[in-house]
Amino acid sequence: MKKLWRCGVCGYLHAGDEAPDACPKCGAPKEKFTGLTDEEAEKVHMSERTNDIHMEIVGLAERISALAQEGLEIDLDPPCVALFKAAIKEARVIKQRSKAEMEGHMKKGKW
């Protein structure tokens, strides 16, 4: 496993034997990078897939909202409209849960 380095300016993570000469995100110099401990790096590596899953869930929730909005615009009958309204609300809850979990991951350095 390669060592992980975090930019002290923007939080960008770099994998490599040493920190990059400049941050690919913000351009900060090499001196602004600090190496993660093995424990910190392990958390990042272990959470990589779950973070991707949460991002996918957010995208799917947005897709559900868009489809339900399309259904509202068709306005076929009251039961359909009620279902589409409920789907929009439920998709927002799902989206917000995943976003909150990702925020928690970031605060714990698992990003």
Secondary structure as UniProt FT lines:
FT   STRAND          4..7
FT   TURN            8..10
FT   STRAND          13..15
FT   TURN            24..26
FT   HELIX           30..32
FT   STRAND          33..35
FT   HELIX           38..74
FT   HELIX           78..107
FT   TURN            108..109
//
